[in-house]
């Protein structure tokens, strides 16, 4: 099982990604985060991969966090 987190999880596309992950037999949703949520939840949940559907202004800082914590990004 691949442990997947979603950033922007309450947006239109984020909700679809959360649904897709939740129904996939080989994936487990470990974190569904949106604005105001701490990225630290990705670490404590053991997230391995993150799908980022946030706004363009957030992407670079999210990537820096993910890279520095050994989490792959999509």
Secondary structure, 3 states (H helix, E strand, C coil): CEEEEEECCCCHHHHHHHHHHHHCCCEEEEEEECCCCCCHHHHHCCCCEEEECCCHHHHHHHHHHHHHCCCEEC
